[in-house]
Amino acid sequence: MDARVIIAKLRDEERLSDEEIQWFAKGLATGDVTDAQAGAFAMAVLLNGLIREERITLTRAMRDSGLVMKWDLPGPVLDKHSTGGIGDCVSLLLAPALAACGAYVPMISGRGLGHTGGTLDKLESIPGYCGEIPVERLREVTATIGCAIVGSSADIAPADKRLYAIRDVSGTVESVDLITASILSKKLAAGLEGLVLDVKVGSGAFMKTMEEAEELAEALVETAQGAGCMTTALITDMSQPLVGSAGNALEVIEVMETLTGTGVTPALWDITCALGGELLALGGLAADAADGAGRISNALESGDAAEKFGEMVAELGGPVDFVERWPDRLPSAPVVREVTAGVGGIVQEIDCQALGMSVVELGGGRKRGGDKINPSVGLSELAPLGEVVSPEMPLALIHAADTEAAEVAEKMVRAAYNIGDKDPVIPPLVHRRLR
């Protein structure tokens, strides 16, 4: 095999054999493929695309470039992946709710990317929580508690880790084929029996239009099922934040309020139930998605999901009394200030990406890979679409490390809101289901 020949075939829109794709993926993991060759491969895929069979083979090959987990558990192994958004903290409710319903959830999650928050960053705002654990420890926690939300091990899909870093600096992040292979290689390496995909669309999503979201959702479902994993995708709305907060500890607060019933966020509850219902049906723990959604709702309402969450937090190094004492355990920012609307009217549109970038500016996200995050900063009490505001009413509360940072964020938040005199069309939470 020769990387140059494989790249030339892609350049000339010739079909690659399974053996060529498998060899290239292995070369990414071992270093036999150079950075220059990996960048050329990624650009050729971006420009010319892959056919269905090539995309499935690439996904499998990247999955098989490292450890592929196998399980022997008394229930189905299930997971969910979101393409990212603002205020998207569903995983923190969904994993323990699924565990309370008899599923096992080894949820390998990521950190913040660009304007979107990361599940692992949110959890690590809980003092002591350690999401970076060896694979054997992931096995132990999943088997004992029923769920574990952790970061990806170096043993999982090393070909993807290498190619992802190269895509980030070579202008090839947007390839649907490579996005699909990247997401699924890591998820399928966890040995899943069922997967649900939450594909976001709107101003806070990477996929801004329904056409883009549908293309990605269809590619993900087709590829995952072709690789042997039963999969469903929901296209969900991200034209406004899913919850009223954006920022790591602030989103954990909304999660805990919903888990404990002290301040339920309806959109968060509904999306969690919809995604969980699909998974329970895929795993044979529910008659259908509607039955599954009811079971997830019961797990949340009964407190069983909160109990599982507390067990997981304690098992991974967090406070053993977190569910009972969470208001005392989470960090808070020293500066809190209102962002007033400045004008009267109705919230017409929200630039969620701009809101996400304001959190990054506050220190709640990363501008560079090694940046340290301040877990306490962010936004809360965000005004939703359709909210009637007066000039003196707040659009949000800013939680900042200092007044200078708060002033910068205030300008960004106010600019993110479009206020007018018409009643906007409020998009549905779930736009479409793909099976």
N, C-alpha and C positions, 0 to 999 in steps of 0.2 A: 504494500500500500504506500501511496505517496500523497501527502497533503496537498501538494500543488496540483495534482491531477484531479482530486476531489473538488478543489476550489474552482478550477477551470470548467469542470462539468456544470457546477452550479451557475457559474458566470454565463455559460452558453445555454442554459436552460435544459440541460440533459438530466435525465433521472438518475439518482444515485441508488446503488444497490444497498441492501440491508447491511452487508459486510462492510461497505465503505463508511456508512454512517456509524456503525458500531466501532470501527477502528478509530474514526475521528474523535468520537466521544471519549474513548479510552485514552487517546493521545492528549486530550484536554486535561484529563485527570493526572496522567503520569508526567506531563511536560514534554512529551515527544512532539506535540504540536506547539509551535512558537506563538508568541503573542501576535506577531504580524499575521501569521496564518489564521489564527483564531479571529482576528479583526476582519480579515478579508472574507472568511467564511460567513461571519455575521452580516457583513454588508451585502454579500451575494444573496443571502436568504432574505434580507430586508427588501432588496430590489426585485427579486424574481420569485420569491415565495417557495413553499414546499407543497407538494400534493399531500393528500390525507395520509397515505401509507408512509411517506417519508417523515411526516410530523410524528406519527405514532412510533415509528422506529427510533427517531431521535429521542423522544421522551423516554422510551424504555431503555435505550442505551445510556442516557444520562442518569436515569434511576439506578441502573445496574453498575455504574462506575464506582459505587461505594457500597456500603452496607445496606441491605434490604431486610427490614425487620420482619420476623415471623412471630405469630402469637398463638398461644394455646390458652384461651380464656373462655369462661362460661357465657359470654355474650358477644355481640358483634363489635368490631373495631371500626369506629366512625370518626369523621372529622369534617370541618368546614373551612373554606378559604374565602376571604374577602379581598377584592381588588383595591380596597383602601378608600377612606373618605375622612370627613371631619365629624368628630363626635361619635365615631363608630367603635363602640366598646362592647359589641354583641358577644364576642368570644368569651368574655368574663362571666356572662350569664349562661351562655349556651353550653359550654363544656360541663359545668357542674349539674345543669339541668338534665343533660343527656345521661350523665353518670347516675343521677338519681332515678332514671327510668330504666337502668339495666345495661346501658351501653358502656363501652370503654373508649376513652378519647385521649390518645397520645397527640396532643395538638402542638405541632411544631410551628412557632410563630416568629415574626420578624420584628425589626425595630422600625422607627419612623423613616419614611422615604419621601424626600421633598416636602410638600405641604401636608402630607397625610401622617397621622399619628401611628405609632407602632404598639401592638398589643403587649410585647415584652416590656417596653418602656413604661407603659401604664402600670403593669404589675410590679415593676421594680420601684415604683413610688411607695410601695408598702415596705416599711423598714424590715430588712433582713431577707426579703424574698430573693431567691437565687434561681434564675431561669437557665443558667448555663451549667448543665449537668451532663455527666457521661450517659451513654446509651443504656447501660445496665441499670443506672439509677432511674432513668425514664421508665424502663420496664417495671421496676419495683413499685414506683409511685402509681403508675397506671393500674397495675394489678391490685394494689392495696386500696387506693381511693376511688379508682374508676376514671380519673382524669388527671392530666398533668399538662400545663401550658408552659412550654419551655422554648429555648432557642435551638437552632439547628446545630447539630454536631458536625465536626469536620469530617466525620465518617459518612455523613449523609450526602449523596449526590455531589461529589467533589468536582465533577465535570461542569455542573451548573455554576458552582461557586466561582470557578475560573472564568467561564464564559460570561457570567453576569458582570464581573468586574471589568471585563474588556468591552462589553456592550456599553457600559456606563461612560466610557471615555472615547468611544468610537462612533457616536451618533447613531447607534442601532437599537436603542432601547424600545422603540415603538413597534418593532416587528411582532405581529400577532403570533406567528409561528414560534418565535423564540420566547415570547412571553408565556405561551401555552406550555412549551417544553420545560421552561424554568419553574413555573408554578407546580406543574404536575409531577415532575421528576422528584421533587422533595416530598410532596404529599404521598405519592405512591411508594416511595422508599420506606414510609412508616408502616407499610403492610396493611393498608386500609381495605375494608370490605364495602364501605359506602362513603361517598363524598358529596357534599352540597357546596355549590359555588355561589357566592354573593357578588354579582357583577354590578358595580355601581355605575350610574349614569347621571350627569349633571355637572354643575359648576365646580363641585368639590371633588369630582372623580377624575381619574386619568382618561376615561372615555367620556368625552363631553356630549356626544350625540348618541341617539338611539341606534343609529346605523353602526357606529363603532362598537357599542356595547353588545349588540346582537352578533356581530362578527366574532368578537372575542368569546362570548358565551357559547356560541355554536361550536367554535373550534375546541374549546375546553371540554365540553360534554362529549363531542365526537371522539376526541383523542383519549380522554380518560376511559371511556367505555371500550374503545379499541385496544387499550392497554390492559383491559380486564377488570376495571373497577366501576361498579354501578354508580352513576353520577347524575345529579340533577343540578340545574342552575336557575337561580332567580335573578332577574334584572330589577334592581331596587333603586329608589330615588336618592340622589345626592345633590338636589338643587337647594337644600338647606341642611344644616347640621342635624344628625340623627337625634342627638340629645341637646340639652340647653347649654352644654359646656364643651370647651375644646382645651385640652391640656391634661397632663397625665394624672395627677392626684385629683383634679377636679372631675374628671370622667369616672374615676374610681368611686368618688362620692356618689355620683348618680347611679352607678351600678349597685352600690351598697344600699342606697335608699330604695331601689327597685327590689333587690333581693330580700330586704327586711320589711318591705311594705310601708316604709315611713314616708315615701314620696315617689310613687311609681311614675316613670316616664312612659306614656302609652306607646309611642313609636318604637322605643327600644323593646318593650314587652312584645309588641305585635310582630316585629321582624324576628325576634328570637324564637317565638312560637312557630312562625312560618318556616324558618330554616330547620328548626328542630323537628317539626312535623315531617318534613321531607326525609330527614335522616332516619327517624324511627321507622318510617315506612320502608325505606331501602334496607334497613337492618332486620326487618321482620319483627320488630317490637310494637308495631301498630298496624291496624288493618289498612289504613291509607293515610295520606298526608293530613287530612282533617282530624282523624283520630289521634295521630301523633301530635298535632298542634295542641289538642286538648290535654294530652298527657304532659307536655312541656309546661303548659299553663298551670296545671295542678302541682307540678314539682316546684314552680316558682311561688305559687300562692300558699302552699303548705309549709314552706320553709325548708323543704328537703334540699333544694338547690343551694340555699344559703349555707346549710350544714356541710354539704360537700365542698363548697367553696372554702369554708373555714378550714376543713381538714386538709385541702390541697395547700393552702397558704402556710399552715403550720408545718406540713411535711416538707415544704420547700424553703424552710428557714424563717418564715414570717411569724408574727405574734400568734400564740396559741389562742388568744382571746380576741382575734381581730373582728370577728362578726359581732361580738358584743361591745367592743370598745373602739370601733373604727374611727369615730370622730376625733378621738384622742391620739390615734396612731398615725394619721396622715399629715404630711407637712403642709404648712400654709405660708403664703407670701406676705412680706411685711407691708407692701403697698397695695391698696385696693381702691380703685377709683371708677366712677361712672363715666360712660360715654353717652352723652345726651344726643338726641336725634338732630337738634339744631333747626329742624323744620317740622311742620305738622303734615300728617297724611297717613298713607297706608304703605306698609312694606311690600314693594312690588317684586324686587329681585334681591338675591343675596349672592355676592361673589364669594363662594365658600373657599375657593383656593386662596383668595386674599386673606380671609380669616385665618386659614391654616398658616400662611406665611407670617401673620402677625404673631402667632404663637411661637414660631421659629425665632422671630426677632426678639421676643421676650426671653428666649433661652430654653423654651420648652421643646425645641427640635434641633436638628443638626444642620449646619451649613456645610460642614466637612465631616468625613467619616469618623474621625476620632473625637469629635466635640463631646464634651460632657453636658448632660441635660440637667436643667433645674426642674425637678418634678413638681414644684409648688406653683409654677406660673401658668398663666393661660387666661381663658375667658369663661365667664359664667353668665347665667340669666340672659342668654342670647335671644333677641326678639325674633320670632318666627315669621315666615311669609304670611301676609294678611293681617299682621298686627297693626292696630290703629295707634299712632303715636302723636304726641304733642312735641313742640320744640324742647321742652324741659324733660321729657321722659327718657329714661335710659334705654339704649339699644343693647348694652352689655355692661358687665362689670369686668374691669381689667385687674388681674392679679399679677403684680410685677415685683421684681427684686429691688427696684429703685424708681424714683420719680422720672428720671430721664428716659428709661425704657418704657414707662407707662405713657409718656407723652408721644413717643414714636408710635406705639401700638394704637393709641387713641385715634390718630390721623388715619391709620390703615383700616381700622374697624369702621370708622364713619364713612370712608370712601367705599367700603365693601357693600354698603346698604344703598339701594335705590328706593327712594320714597316718592310716591305719587298720589294721585287721587282716584285710582281705579281699583276695584277688587281683583286681585290676581287669580289666575287659575292655579289651584293647589294640586300638584301632581300626586298620583297615588303612591303609596309606599312601595308596592310591588307592581311593576309594569308588565312583566311577562315571566312565564315559567317554561323552561326548556328541559325535556327529558330525552 
